[in-house]
Amino acid sequence: MPVAATVVALTRCAVTTAALLARHRIHCPSDTVGLWLSFGDQTSAYVYRETVIDRIPSPEPCLLLVRFELRGVHGRGHAWFRRESILNTVLLAGFPGLITKLWLAHDQRGAYRGLYEWDGAASAEAYARALWRVLAVVSVPGSIDYRVLPGLRRRDLPVAASAPSADCAEWWQVTEFPRAAA
């Protein structure tokens, strides 16, 4: 996505987020915090935050998984990132179609993930393309990736994974998902 289009998308998002906050339509429930999810690349991560937008159920459900590794963040830096990332809600809550996001802590390889439920694959794709620009500033080059999974809701997880591969192609396949998180 071109820089100008990213700036426009993020500006619209921030304005919409402000309106959602004013109407108390953004929530951070705690019932999923601490749950562990496992992935097809043999890694796991725990949920450290959930963001939920009040909206009607999606007629076109879609899951989006995003993966990235932060540049220069080690040790206590991970705890700091998890705390400050609440500020990043402004960069996501107002995007059209967002329903929920599970914020996942870094895994055994240092990769963070976001597991989102969206209303429509096109909306999820547009968000991921805009987010890429933002993440590129703070992420290890080549570490950003995402997958759009149309037709799925969180309650449909886990998604069966094939045998793990050396190139971690299945980083996005959720192989263990506690029922409480659905």
Backbone as ProteinMPNN parsed JSONL, in Angstrom:
{"seq_chain_A": "MPVAATVVALTRCAVTTAALLARHRIHCPSDTVGLWLSFGDQTSAYVYRETVIDRIPSPEPCLLLVRFELRGVHGRGHAWFRRESILNTVLLAGFPGLITKLWLAHDQRGAYRGLYEWDGAASAEAYARALWRVLAVVSVPGSIDYRVLPGLRRRDLPVAASAPSADCAEWWQVTEFPRAAA", "coords_chain_A": {"N_chain_A": [[0.852, -1.166, 0.0], [0.643, 2.196, -0.877], [2.413, 4.95, 0.721], [0.921, 7.353, 1.11], [-1.736, 6.431, 0.915], [-1.759, 4.742, 3.11], [-1.448, 6.588, 5.205], [-3.854, 8.034, 4.95], [-5.709, 5.952, 5.47], [-5.012, 5.282, 8.133], [-5.537, 7.699, 9.414], [-8.332, 7.967, 9.05], [-9.051, 5.724, 10.519], [-8.188, 6.451, 13.132], [-9.925, 8.6, 13.678], [-12.406, 7.283, 13.59], [-11.969, 5.455, 15.653], [-11.857, 7.199, 17.849], [-14.535, 8.024, 17.9], [-15.775, 5.552, 18.438], [-14.713, 5.034, 20.973], [-15.822, 7.189, 22.384], [-18.469, 6.417, 22.38], [-18.362, 4.227, 23.956], [-17.866, 1.697, 22.792], [-15.696, 0.087, 22.481], [-13.998, -2.535, 23.968], [-12.048, -4.251, 26.458], [-12.02, -7.177, 27.353], [-11.236, -9.549, 29.974], [-11.341, -12.306, 30.04], [-10.009, -14.025, 28.234], [-7.366, -13.494, 28.593], [-4.163, -14.67, 29.313], [-4.561, -17.219, 28.34], [-3.16, -19.922, 26.464], [-2.109, -20.386, 23.117], [-1.386, -22.672, 20.527], [0.671, -23.314, 17.641], [1.141, -24.309, 14.173], [3.854, -24.268, 13.575], [5.126, -25.311, 15.693], [5.338, -23.57, 17.839], [4.224, -21.549, 20.624], [2.058, -19.167, 22.226], [0.902, -16.733, 24.589], [-2.207, -15.086, 25.31], [-2.241, -11.68, 25.85], [-3.863, -9.519, 25.834], [-7.179, -8.578, 24.924], [-9.148, -7.116, 22.425], [-12.328, -5.884, 21.762], [-14.92, -4.968, 19.595], [-18.062, -3.52, 19.785], [-20.506, -4.734, 17.763], [-22.763, -5.861, 15.173], [-23.248, -9.397, 14.529], [-21.071, -10.938, 12.146], [-21.844, -11.295, 8.698], [-20.089, -12.245, 6.855], [-17.752, -13.876, 7.94], [-14.296, -13.807, 8.91], [-10.956, -14.707, 9.537], [-7.93, -13.188, 10.535], [-4.516, -13.513, 10.721], [-1.599, -12.156, 11.993], [1.904, -11.797, 11.939], [4.997, -10.844, 13.408], [8.349, -9.745, 14.169], [9.802, -7.839, 16.64], [12.192, -5.274, 16.277], [15.221, -5.107, 17.993], [14.134, -5.604, 20.543], [14.331, -7.104, 23.607], [14.471, -9.265, 26.495], [13.379, -7.435, 29.273], [12.258, -5.591, 27.635], [10.206, -6.742, 26.186], [8.08, -6.903, 28.033], [7.639, -4.184, 28.416], [6.798, -3.473, 25.806], [4.382, -4.929, 25.645], [2.858, -3.555, 27.55], [2.791, -0.872, 26.531], [1.524, -1.271, 24.135], [-1.201, -0.967, 24.251], [-1.736, 1.559, 23.419], [-1.617, 1.28, 20.713], [-4.087, 0.511, 19.955], [-5.531, 2.544, 18.822], [-4.657, 2.415, 16.233], [-6.056, 0.33, 15.125], [-8.705, -0.224, 15.992], [-10.658, 1.347, 14.711], [-10.74, 0.514, 12.081], [-12.671, -0.502, 9.298], [-14.824, -3.215, 9.803], [-13.479, -4.657, 11.83], [-13.82, -6.981, 14.423], [-12.88, -8.527, 16.672], [-9.729, -8.714, 18.436], [-7.107, -10.773, 19.418], [-4.33, -10.244, 21.286], [-1.201, -11.481, 21.113], [1.542, -12.58, 23.035], [5.164, -12.61, 22.581], [6.527, -15.49, 20.968], [8.421, -18.604, 21.31], [10.374, -18.08, 19.472], [10.56, -15.405, 19.359], [8.588, -14.055, 17.979], [5.749, -12.009, 17.605], [2.164, -12.218, 17.552], [-1.02, -11.423, 16.126], [-4.373, -12.253, 16.425], [-7.16, -11.92, 14.673], [-10.672, -11.312, 14.294], [-12.716, -10.63, 11.59], [-15.154, -8.774, 9.711], [-15.545, -9.712, 6.754], [-13.266, -10.541, 4.164], [-11.986, -8.71, 2.451], [-11.868, -6.364, 3.964], [-10.197, -7.211, 6.043], [-7.853, -7.75, 4.622], [-7.247, -5.157, 3.65], [-6.711, -3.842, 6.056], [-4.453, -5.332, 6.947], [-2.588, -4.705, 4.966], [-2.248, -1.949, 5.384], [-1.311, -1.992, 8.021], [1.121, -3.258, 7.642], [2.895, -1.277, 6.706], [3.212, 0.294, 9.011], [4.235, -1.582, 10.859], [6.643, -2.197, 9.597], [8.427, -0.223, 10.308], [9.235, -0.811, 12.908], [9.919, -3.465, 13.005], [11.862, -6.496, 12.549], [13.491, -6.779, 9.476], [11.816, -8.6, 6.942], [10.355, -10.166, 8.68], [7.636, -9.783, 8.9], [4.416, -11.027, 8.333], [1.269, -12.234, 7.079], [-1.955, -13.859, 7.18], [-5.048, -14.309, 5.631], [-8.053, -15.767, 6.386], [-10.781, -16.618, 5.013], [-14.267, -17.093, 5.83], [-14.05, -18.23, 8.338], [-14.504, -18.24, 11.907], [-13.449, -17.331, 15.245], [-14.443, -19.33, 16.894], [-14.279, -21.533, 15.276], [-11.768, -22.543, 15.44], [-9.417, -25.034, 16.655], [-7.433, -24.962, 13.607], [-6.638, -27.617, 11.625], [-3.307, -28.678, 11.29], [-0.773, -29.47, 8.915], [2.081, -31.694, 8.799], [4.807, -30.279, 10.623], [7.013, -27.926, 9.067], [10.356, -27.164, 7.986], [10.656, -24.516, 7.205], [8.8, -23.092, 8.61], [6.211, -22.714, 7.57], [3.687, -23.027, 8.531], [3.093, -21.157, 10.532], [0.835, -19.702, 11.011], [-1.231, -21.449, 11.43], [-3.476, -22.391, 13.746], [-3.195, -24.719, 16.18], [-3.883, -25.512, 18.692], [-6.391, -24.381, 20.673], [-7.891, -22.993, 23.299], [-11.196, -23.634, 24.411], [-12.386, -21.632, 25.911], [-11.464, -19.323, 24.78], [-12.825, -18.981, 22.449]], "CA_chain_A": [[0.0, 0.0, 0.0], [1.449, 3.424, -0.909], [2.48, 5.678, 1.983], [-0.206, 8.295, 1.21], [-2.952, 5.656, 1.195], [-1.636, 4.271, 4.488], [-1.72, 7.733, 6.086], [-5.299, 8.289, 4.884], [-6.394, 4.852, 6.167], [-4.757, 5.396, 9.568], [-6.247, 8.889, 9.895], [-9.746, 7.573, 9.16], [-9.141, 4.776, 11.631], [-8.07, 7.186, 14.394], [-11.17, 9.355, 13.871], [-13.447, 6.302, 13.918], [-11.654, 4.936, 16.985], [-12.291, 8.215, 18.818], [-16.003, 7.941, 17.984], [-16.102, 4.297, 19.129], [-14.388, 5.227, 22.388], [-16.815, 8.111, 22.952], [-19.724, 5.67, 22.534], [-18.067, 3.062, 24.808], [-18.056, 0.49, 21.985], [-14.445, -0.676, 22.488], [-13.846, -3.195, 25.263], [-10.887, -5.127, 26.653], [-12.39, -8.196, 28.344], [-10.071, -10.256, 30.518], [-11.557, -13.758, 30.142], [-9.064, -14.779, 27.404], [-5.996, -13.135, 28.968], [-3.435, -15.767, 29.943], [-4.735, -18.482, 27.612], [-2.076, -20.255, 25.539], [-2.462, -20.92, 21.803], [-0.276, -23.363, 19.867], [0.66, -23.102, 16.199], [1.682, -25.362, 13.333], [5.317, -24.228, 13.515], [5.57, -25.852, 16.983], [5.49, -22.511, 18.826], [3.004, -21.2, 21.355], [2.086, -17.822, 22.799], [-0.276, -16.483, 25.418], [-2.984, -13.871, 25.064], [-2.016, -10.683, 26.896], [-4.937, -8.533, 25.773], [-8.195, -8.767, 23.89], [-9.922, -5.928, 22.066], [-13.611, -6.259, 21.165], [-15.741, -3.856, 19.134], [-19.5, -3.826, 19.76], [-21.088, -4.682, 16.416], [-23.63, -6.995, 14.871], [-22.483, -10.551, 14.04], [-20.618, -10.824, 10.762], [-22.388, -12.199, 7.696], [-18.942, -12.763, 6.098], [-16.662, -13.972, 8.912], [-12.948, -13.967, 8.382], [-9.87, -14.587, 10.502], [-6.671, -12.627, 10.068], [-3.392, -13.718, 11.624], [-0.45, -11.321, 11.65], [3.11, -12.203, 12.666], [6.139, -9.949, 13.225], [9.361, -9.748, 15.225], [10.225, -6.476, 16.93], [13.617, -4.999, 16.155], [15.911, -4.625, 19.182], [13.397, -5.805, 21.794], [14.788, -8.311, 24.297], [14.312, -9.238, 27.95], [12.304, -6.604, 29.821], [11.65, -4.822, 26.545], [8.947, -7.395, 25.8], [7.048, -6.468, 28.987], [7.341, -2.785, 28.095], [5.996, -3.456, 24.577], [3.021, -5.386, 25.945], [2.148, -2.47, 28.249], [2.556, 0.295, 25.679], [0.755, -1.618, 22.935], [-2.592, -0.509, 24.383], [-1.811, 2.78, 22.612], [-1.784, 0.883, 19.313], [-5.512, 0.277, 19.694], [-5.95, 3.627, 17.928], [-4.29, 2.027, 14.87], [-6.791, -0.821, 14.627], [-10.114, -0.337, 16.381], [-11.547, 2.041, 13.791], [-10.757, -0.03, 10.719], [-13.968, -1.12, 8.985], [-14.939, -4.667, 9.852], [-12.855, -5.323, 12.971], [-14.729, -7.504, 15.446], [-12.056, -8.789, 17.852], [-8.31, -9.016, 18.274], [-6.334, -11.345, 20.514], [-2.941, -9.789, 21.253], [-0.406, -12.609, 21.6], [2.917, -12.274, 23.42], [6.178, -13.227, 21.728], [6.654, -16.942, 21.11], [9.762, -19.097, 21.599], [11.294, -17.538, 18.46], [10.526, -13.948, 19.442], [7.566, -13.493, 17.087], [4.43, -11.628, 18.126], [1.051, -12.483, 16.642], [-2.358, -10.924, 16.401], [-5.407, -13.101, 15.845], [-8.294, -11.024, 14.522], [-11.882, -11.727, 13.583], [-13.163, -9.506, 10.76], [-16.346, -8.871, 8.88], [-15.148, -9.635, 5.355], [-11.853, -10.734, 3.829], [-11.439, -7.491, 1.844], [-11.554, -5.454, 5.077], [-9.024, -7.762, 6.728], [-6.711, -7.538, 3.724], [-6.939, -3.721, 3.648], [-6.067, -3.549, 7.338], [-3.124, -5.954, 6.978], [-1.699, -3.946, 4.075], [-1.93, -0.689, 6.058], [-0.508, -2.326, 9.19], [2.461, -3.627, 7.175], [3.698, -0.05, 6.673], [3.506, 0.689, 10.389], [5.111, -2.595, 11.447], [7.953, -2.178, 8.945], [9.274, 0.737, 11.013], [9.708, -1.344, 14.195], [10.106, -4.92, 12.927], [13.01, -7.088, 11.869], [13.166, -6.928, 8.051], [11.432, -9.935, 6.498], [9.635, -10.934, 9.706], [6.2, -9.502, 8.873], [3.623, -11.894, 7.458], [-0.127, -12.337, 7.503], [-2.833, -14.776, 6.453], [-6.479, -14.047, 5.695], [-8.754, -17.049, 6.312], [-12.212, -16.318, 4.85], [-15.26, -18.087, 6.227], [-13.797, -18.773, 9.679], [-14.638, -17.446, 13.129], [-12.591, -17.89, 16.301], [-15.026, -20.573, 17.422], [-13.947, -22.617, 14.352], [-10.405, -22.985, 15.689], [-8.199, -24.954, 15.871], [-7.359, -25.384, 12.213], [-5.691, -28.739, 11.571], [-2.05, -28.379, 10.607], [-0.034, -30.591, 8.345], [3.33, -31.905, 9.529], [5.612, -29.062, 10.673], [8.059, -27.837, 8.053], [11.548, -26.449, 8.426], [10.553, -23.081, 6.918], [7.737, -22.536, 9.463], [5.113, -22.275, 6.718], [2.419, -23.124, 9.249], [3.085, -20.269, 11.698], [-0.516, -19.144, 11.152], [-2.212, -22.5, 11.712], [-3.728, -22.57, 15.174], [-3.376, -26.154, 16.406], [-4.495, -25.685, 20.006], [-7.129, -23.157, 20.984], [-8.813, -23.3, 24.399], [-12.612, -23.295, 24.156], [-12.724, -20.375, 26.59], [-11.059, -18.205, 23.927], [-13.713, -18.866, 21.293]], "C_chain_A": [[0.903, 1.236, 0.0], [1.367, 4.186, 0.421], [1.277, 6.609, 2.15], [-1.506, 7.568, 1.55], [-2.937, 5.118, 2.624], [-1.967, 5.387, 5.468], [-3.212, 8.048, 6.112], [-6.06, 7.219, 5.67], [-6.217, 4.965, 7.68], [-5.458, 6.613, 10.173], [-7.733, 8.596, 10.061], [-9.963, 6.654, 10.358], [-9.109, 5.509, 12.969], [-9.344, 7.975, 14.698], [-12.302, 8.412, 14.277], [-13.225, 5.718, 15.307], [-12.105, 5.916, 18.064], [-13.807, 8.167, 19.006], [-16.439, 6.674, 18.722], [-15.824, 4.402, 20.627], [-15.423, 6.122, 23.068], [-18.146, 7.409, 23.21], [-19.557, 4.413, 23.389], [-18.292, 1.748, 24.057], [-16.782, -0.34, 21.852], [-14.249, -1.229, 23.896], [-12.577, -4.045, 25.273], [-11.234, -6.157, 27.726], [-11.159, -8.988, 28.784], [-10.217, -11.777, 30.514], [-10.611, -14.587, 29.278], [-7.61, -14.514, 27.787], [-5.359, -14.288, 29.741], [-3.591, -17.108, 29.248], [-3.594, -18.673, 26.612], [-2.646, -20.828, 24.251], [-1.213, -21.563, 21.218], [-0.463, -23.265, 18.365], [1.386, -24.224, 15.462], [3.188, -25.364, 13.205], [5.944, -24.672, 14.836], [5.902, -24.762, 18.002], [4.163, -22.302, 19.544], [3.182, -19.797, 21.926], [0.821, -17.627, 23.62], [-0.929, -15.15, 25.049], [-2.691, -12.896, 26.196], [-3.043, -9.561, 26.866], [-5.938, -8.981, 24.725], [-8.891, -7.432, 23.675], [-11.167, -6.402, 21.343], [-14.356, -4.981, 20.797], [-17.196, -4.312, 19.152], [-20.01, -3.66, 18.337], [-21.966, -5.902, 16.211], [-22.782, -8.16, 14.373], [-22.204, -10.44, 12.536], [-21.322, -11.8, 9.829], [-21.284, -12.856, 6.854], [-17.746, -12.892, 7.039], [-15.324, -14.246, 8.242], [-11.974, -13.868, 9.549], [-8.662, -13.99, 9.801], [-5.636, -12.938, 11.13], [-2.217, -12.914, 11.101], [0.706, -11.757, 12.53], [4.212, -11.196, 12.375], [7.101, -10.119, 14.395], [9.83, -8.316, 15.416], [11.742, -6.357, 16.858], [14.156, -4.493, 17.499], [15.173, -4.788, 20.497], [13.804, -7.155, 22.381], [14.474, -8.172, 25.78], [13.113, -8.431, 28.411], [11.62, -5.746, 28.76], [10.332, -5.426, 26.085], [7.81, -6.969, 26.73], [6.658, -5.018, 28.714], [6.46, -2.704, 26.843], [4.558, -3.882, 24.858], [2.215, -4.295, 26.659], [1.822, -1.313, 27.311], [1.675, -0.016, 24.478], [-0.721, -1.267, 23.049], [-2.784, 0.763, 23.552], [-2.029, 2.462, 21.138], [-3.231, 0.573, 18.962], [-6.06, 1.327, 18.737], [-5.681, 3.256, 16.471], [-5.083, 0.835, 14.347], [-8.286, -0.757, 14.872], [-11.072, 0.302, 15.388], [-11.534, 1.538, 12.368], [-12.084, -0.724, 10.468], [-13.893, -2.642, 9.076], [-14.301, -5.359, 11.033], [-13.917, -5.741, 13.981], [-13.959, -7.739, 16.744], [-10.595, -8.926, 17.452], [-7.81, -9.647, 19.56], [-4.891, -10.904, 20.304], [-2.109, -10.899, 21.883], [1.028, -12.178, 21.876], [3.894, -12.985, 22.485], [6.285, -14.724, 22.031], [8.11, -17.316, 21.379], [10.803, -18.578, 20.612], [11.29, -16.015, 18.439], [9.473, -13.28, 18.579], [6.282, -13.185, 17.856], [3.383, -11.986, 17.087], [-0.176, -11.706, 17.096], [-3.322, -11.864, 15.717], [-6.692, -12.274, 15.864], [-9.484, -11.761, 13.926], [-12.416, -10.476, 12.889], [-14.493, -9.819, 10.111], [-15.881, -8.637, 7.447], [-13.652, -9.711, 5.123], [-11.231, -9.475, 3.238], [-11.053, -6.484, 2.925], [-10.309, -5.921, 5.823], [-7.764, -7.527, 5.907], [-6.288, -6.069, 3.721], [-6.231, -3.319, 4.944], [-4.636, -4.09, 7.354], [-2.135, -5.183, 6.109], [-1.311, -2.6, 4.693], [-1.012, -0.942, 7.261], [0.937, -2.634, 8.802], [3.383, -2.417, 7.2], [4.128, 0.371, 8.073], [4.492, -0.294, 11.019], [6.518, -2.562, 10.863], [8.931, -1.245, 9.658], [9.928, 0.112, 12.246], [10.071, -2.829, 14.158], [11.404, -5.306, 12.234], [12.634, -7.247, 10.395], [12.882, -8.387, 7.691], [10.616, -10.73, 7.5], [8.121, -10.751, 9.657], [5.514, -10.44, 7.886], [2.187, -11.876, 7.955], [-0.857, -13.344, 6.636], [-4.274, -14.365, 6.704], [-7.176, -15.383, 5.466], [-10.26, -16.795, 6.237], [-13.094, -17.466, 5.33], [-15.084, -18.659, 7.618], [-14.057, -17.74, 10.764], [-13.704, -18.058, 14.169], [-13.131, -19.208, 16.81], [-14.738, -21.774, 16.519], [-12.541, -23.17, 14.579], [-10.412, -24.157, 16.663], [-8.37, -25.412, 14.423], [-6.291, -26.462, 12.151], [-4.465, -28.356, 10.758], [-1.476, -29.647, 10.006], [1.242, -30.756, 9.171], [4.158, -30.621, 9.516], [6.71, -29.086, 9.62], [9.204, -26.997, 8.58], [11.425, -24.947, 8.204], [9.402, -22.408, 7.663], [6.55, -22.034, 8.652], [3.785, -22.275, 7.456], [2.367, -22.231, 10.486], [1.678, -19.777, 12.015], [-1.572, -20.193, 11.495], [-2.329, -22.714, 13.214], [-4.05, -24.039, 15.404], [-3.981, -26.458, 17.77], [-5.091, -24.348, 20.421], [-8.128, -23.468, 22.082], [-10.236, -22.837, 24.089], [-13.006, -21.973, 24.799], [-12.391, -19.165, 25.727], [-11.978, -18.02, 22.735], [-14.83, -17.918, 21.627]], "O_chain_A": [[1.836, 1.313, 0.8], [0.38, 4.079, 1.149], [0.676, 6.649, 3.223], [-2.285, 8.039, 2.379], [-3.98, 5.047, 3.275], [-2.682, 5.168, 6.446], [-3.774, 8.302, 7.177], [-6.955, 7.543, 6.451], [-7.173, 4.763, 8.429], [-5.921, 6.562, 11.312], [-8.326, 8.932, 11.085], [-10.931, 6.795, 11.106], [-9.919, 5.218, 13.85], [-9.792, 8.015, 15.844], [-13.063, 8.708, 15.198], [-14.18, 5.51, 16.055], [-12.672, 5.508, 19.078], [-14.303, 8.258, 20.129], [-17.361, 6.714, 19.536], [-16.604, 3.919, 21.447], [-15.848, 5.848, 24.19], [-18.868, 7.76, 24.143], [-20.492, 3.626, 23.532], [-18.843, 0.798, 24.613], [-16.788, -1.369, 21.177], [-14.323, -0.497, 24.883], [-12.101, -4.494, 24.23], [-10.799, -6.034, 28.872], [-10.171, -9.08, 28.056], [-9.3, -12.475, 30.945], [-10.423, -15.768, 29.567], [-6.716, -15.237, 27.348], [-5.936, -14.81, 30.694], [-2.839, -18.041, 29.53], [-3.123, -17.717, 25.997], [-3.557, -21.655, 24.283], [-0.106, -21.053, 21.396], [-1.583, -23.15, 17.866], [2.146, -24.988, 16.058], [3.761, -26.362, 12.767], [7.13, -24.446, 15.079], [6.668, -25.005, 18.934], [3.123, -22.81, 19.125], [4.3, -19.308, 22.086], [-0.199, -18.272, 23.377], [-0.282, -14.229, 24.55], [-2.868, -13.231, 27.368], [-3.088, -8.739, 27.781], [-5.593, -9.671, 23.766], [-9.185, -6.71, 24.628], [-11.089, -7.218, 20.425], [-14.416, -4.035, 21.582], [-17.529, -5.363, 18.603], [-19.952, -2.567, 17.773], [-21.914, -6.857, 16.985], [-21.694, -7.935, 13.842], [-23.014, -9.913, 11.774], [-21.396, -12.994, 10.12], [-21.508, -13.888, 6.222], [-16.812, -12.096, 6.947], [-15.247, -14.833, 7.162], [-12.148, -13.04, 10.444], [-8.41, -14.256, 8.626], [-5.85, -12.661, 12.31], [-1.879, -12.979, 9.919], [0.526, -12.051, 13.711], [4.357, -10.741, 11.241], [6.716, -10.577, 15.471], [10.215, -7.653, 14.452], [12.473, -7.232, 17.322], [13.605, -3.554, 18.074], [15.553, -4.163, 21.486], [13.646, -8.2, 21.751], [14.236, -7.065, 26.262], [11.98, -8.692, 28.007], [10.521, -5.237, 28.98], [9.438, -4.704, 25.643], [6.699, -6.704, 26.269], [5.48, -4.668, 28.774], [5.486, -1.952, 26.819], [3.618, -3.261, 24.36], [1.023, -4.133, 26.397], [0.691, -0.826, 27.3], [1.131, 0.902, 23.864], [-1.428, -1.268, 22.041], [-3.876, 1.011, 23.04], [-2.566, 3.285, 20.397], [-3.56, 0.393, 17.789], [-6.948, 1.039, 17.935], [-6.383, 3.72, 15.572], [-4.819, 0.366, 13.24], [-9.063, -1.201, 14.026], [-12.2, -0.167, 15.241], [-12.245, 2.077, 11.52], [-12.574, -1.456, 11.328], [-13.007, -3.269, 8.495], [-14.545, -6.548, 11.239], [-14.794, -4.958, 14.344], [-14.334, -7.216, 17.793], [-10.267, -9.213, 16.3], [-8.05, -9.135, 20.653], [-4.304, -11.167, 19.254], [-2.292, -11.223, 23.057], [1.653, -11.498, 21.061], [3.503, -13.849, 21.7], [6.155, -15.161, 23.175], [8.937, -16.445, 21.646], [12.0, -18.635, 20.895], [11.945, -15.403, 17.595], [9.465, -12.055, 18.458], [5.8, -13.996, 18.647], [3.673, -12.05, 15.893], [-0.342, -11.383, 18.272], [-3.12, -12.235, 14.561], [-7.238, -11.97, 16.925], [-9.325, -12.709, 13.157], [-12.553, -9.415, 13.499], [-14.893, -10.976, 9.985], [-15.828, -7.498, 6.983], [-12.869, -9.037, 5.792], [-10.06, -9.195, 3.497], [-10.021, -5.821, 2.814], [-9.462, -5.108, 6.191], [-6.727, -7.146, 6.449], [-5.096, -5.77, 3.784], [-5.271, -2.549, 4.923], [-3.709, -3.375, 7.735], [-0.972, -5.028, 6.48], [-0.172, -2.158, 4.545], [-0.057, -0.2, 7.488], [1.867, -2.31, 9.541], [4.521, -2.51, 7.661], [5.276, 0.758, 8.287], [5.471, 0.118, 11.642], [7.484, -2.867, 11.562], [10.141, -1.465, 9.609], [11.054, 0.467, 12.593], [10.485, -3.389, 15.173], [11.963, -4.545, 11.444], [11.574, -7.791, 10.087], [13.619, -9.29, 8.088], [10.219, -11.859, 7.209], [7.395, -11.496, 10.314], [5.97, -10.623, 6.758], [1.922, -11.544, 9.111], [-0.444, -13.646, 5.516], [-4.673, -14.107, 7.84], [-6.921, -16.055, 4.467], [-10.94, -16.759, 7.263], [-12.725, -18.638, 5.249], [-15.885, -19.49, 8.045], [-13.862, -16.54, 10.571], [-13.223, -19.177, 13.992], [-12.359, -20.113, 17.127], [-14.928, -22.915, 16.939], [-12.168, -24.171, 13.967], [-11.353, -24.267, 17.449], [-9.303, -26.134, 14.074], [-5.159, -26.241, 12.581], [-4.576, -27.782, 9.675], [-1.669, -30.747, 10.524], [1.45, -30.028, 10.141], [4.207, -29.938, 8.493], [7.269, -30.141, 9.318], [9.034, -26.211, 9.512], [12.031, -24.171, 8.942], [9.068, -21.26, 7.368], [5.943, -21.026, 9.013], [2.851, -21.587, 7.043], [1.632, -22.549, 11.421], [1.37, -19.47, 13.167], [-2.705, -19.837, 11.82], [-1.387, -23.165, 13.865], [-5.047, -24.552, 14.896], [-4.529, -27.54, 17.981], [-4.401, -23.333, 20.507], [-9.124, -24.145, 21.826], [-10.43, -21.746, 23.554], [-13.872, -21.267, 24.28], [-12.969, -18.094, 25.915], [-11.912, -16.987, 22.07], [-15.7, -17.671, 20.793]]}, "name": "protein", "num_of_chains": 1, "seq": "MPVAATVVALTRCAVTTAALLARHRIHCPSDTVGLWLSFGDQTSAYVYRETVIDRIPSPEPCLLLVRFELRGVHGRGHAWFRRESILNTVLLAGFPGLITKLWLAHDQRGAYRGLYEWDGAASAEAYARALWRVLAVVSVPGSIDYRVLPGLRRRDLPVAASAPSADCAEWWQVTEFPRAAA"}
